Amino acid sequence: MTASLPLLYSFRRCPYAMRARLGILFSGQKVTLREIVLKNKPAQMLAISPKGTVPVLQLIDGRVIEESTEIMEWALAQNDPQGLLDTKVLPQASALIDQNDNEFKHWLDHYKYADRYLEMTQIEYRQRGEVFLQVLEELLTQNLYLLADKVTLADIAIMPFVRQFAHVDRTVFYDLPYPNLQRWLDCWLAHPLFLQVMTKYQPWQEGDEVVVFSV
Ligand SMILES: N[C@@H](CCC(=O)N[C@@H](CS)C(=O)NCC(=O)O)C(=O)O
């Protein structure tokens, strides 16, 4: 049987899955969504993506995309009415997303779970993470969004991670000297598409009604 819509395995609180869902909404794509529980991944997901991370997108032709950045890029390559893949900013977006995924995420995890990483204090982990926040703050003094006065791929890829950083201790975050970053995050947290991205779904089980995820 051929699926009529692409199929997205997702987990609401995962920042990688959030960026994939944002990409899907900004592109106006329609997918079937299966919410999963990380501790009890569906066999159907592991069968198509044995590495066992979310998000995973299975296209109608059976192809599987199992990296969040590639899911965003696939969605926006289908349709990109707001120009998130603006070629003028793509190289810079890609460098910033790499820095987010390879450096900032490391310090974010250590800051969030400082009780598991006893080599440094939580404050030191936070300060390591702030190196990236300072880069973002500087960019946001120049533009409304990270790389332009409009949303680009960099914003939707990075905002879920800054949100997670802020949520470790919101008082601490909003006391930091990053007014532009705070404005940018607040704007995202109230964004209608982000609010939709955070809709709660029950974990999927075989036989459930199809959940269509789209704007
Ligand atoms: N490089 C992957 C990373 C995805 C990832 O690590 N997702 C986490 C959840 S936030 C996951 O699925 N972890 C597997 C697990 O905890 O079992 C991507 O960008 O999609």
The ligand as a Gaussian input file, in Angstrom:
#p B3LYP/6-31G(d) Opt

LIG

0 1
 N       21.219000      14.428000      14.689000
 C       19.861000      14.076000      15.021000
 C       19.701000      14.119000      16.523000
 C       18.306000      13.736000      16.984000
 C       18.277000      13.357000      18.479000
 O       19.317000      13.167000      19.098000
 N       17.061000      13.243000      19.031000
 C       16.961000      12.751000      20.390000
 C       15.755000      13.314000      21.123000
 S       15.901000      15.062000      21.411000
 C       16.731000      11.256000      20.338000
 O       15.929000      10.785000      19.573000
 N       17.447000      10.509000      21.182000
 C       17.285000       9.073000      21.241000
 C       16.980000       8.587000      22.609000
 O       16.990000       9.372000      23.573000
 O       16.708000       7.397000      22.735000
 C       18.912000      15.009000      14.292000
 O       19.299000      16.165000      14.041000
 O       17.785000      14.621000      13.937000

